[in-house]
């Protein structure tokens, strides 16, 4: 009876670790996909050091989960105590790291608000300076998502951009794509004409675009954490059951 229970535990742990292995493979695929420049997205990522670092964090987490799933599967099938112990310590470390990251994200959530981005845009955006990382990042965002400012074109009022370019109401990045430099549409756009510019804010545009992916990522994170908890329990039980 005890042998049947141990055998059942072994295969259950193998199944759970197989899902962890798949999760690691998925994260690795996402990280590699972003770095391979899909649809010019890498320009936005590379221009923002924080986001660019996040891509490598995803790659590191994917690699760790990939290794974790592999160790768990091998340790369960071969009933190897050394592999199981190493697996348990590694998954405990990952679980605590994920918990710490979630707590930090909650504590610093004010840095992701619309007001924070608006304040930073007013202080640092320069307009057409491609050598400035902050400015080039915002230009890439506005042209990619067909938007203007954080909440709208009014975000450029009383801003550094208006001080540097007093004759322009909005930067050229806010102009509609069918307009081009030197075109009368661009001139009317930067002078304040509503018909030739994008009037939707980038905050709403990006939230609308990534909303589906955000919920998917959140659901995936909950599933991964649940699998990790069960995997730790199974690893401990299997470790104690192996002679």
Phi, psi and omega in degrees: 000317180295324179294321178295321179295318179295320179295319178296317179298320181298314182286328175296318178295322178299318181295314179299317181289334175294322176292322175297320177300317178294320177298317177297320178297322179295313180297319176299318180296318179297314179299315179293322180300316180293318183289339180275011172064061176282120175056032178076009183294333182297332179298320179290317181295313184293331182286339180250108183303324181293314179292321180298320176295322179300326178297318179288332174295318178298318178297318180295316179294320178297318179296320181293317178293324177300312178295320181298312179298321180295314179296318180296317179296314180293317180297323181288313183293319183271352181054049182261117184295322181297314179295320180295319179293317178297321177298314181298315180295321181291317181289329176294319178297316180295317180299315179294323178294318178294320178296318178296320179295320179295320179294316179296320178298323178290319182292326183255024182296338180294341179281358179247013182275161178299321181295320180296312181296322178296316179298318179292322178297315179298325185278327193239342183288132186249344177111271187243022181272101183284349180277344179270123184298316181299314181295314181295327177296313180294323177299318179294320180295313183293324179283329181286318185258008178051056183222178183214121180069192178274305178259340181162179181302336181294348180293341182273358175290138180054047181238169176300323179301317180291329176291322180281328181229075185296340181273357181247134177276324179221158177285165180295336179296341179277348184285152181295151188293334180283357174265155181219158182307132181094344180286149180296333178296321178293319180298317179289328179296307183290340178275354174118005181288124183292330187289338186250010182230165174275130185254355179275139179287150183289333180297311179293321181297317181287323177296317179297321183290317186263003185303312180298318182290327180295314179295322178296316179296320178296316178296320179295321179297318179296318179297316181297316180297319178296317179297320180297318179298313179296322180296321178295318179296314180297320180297318182293316180295317180293321179299317181285336181276340180282132180282000000 
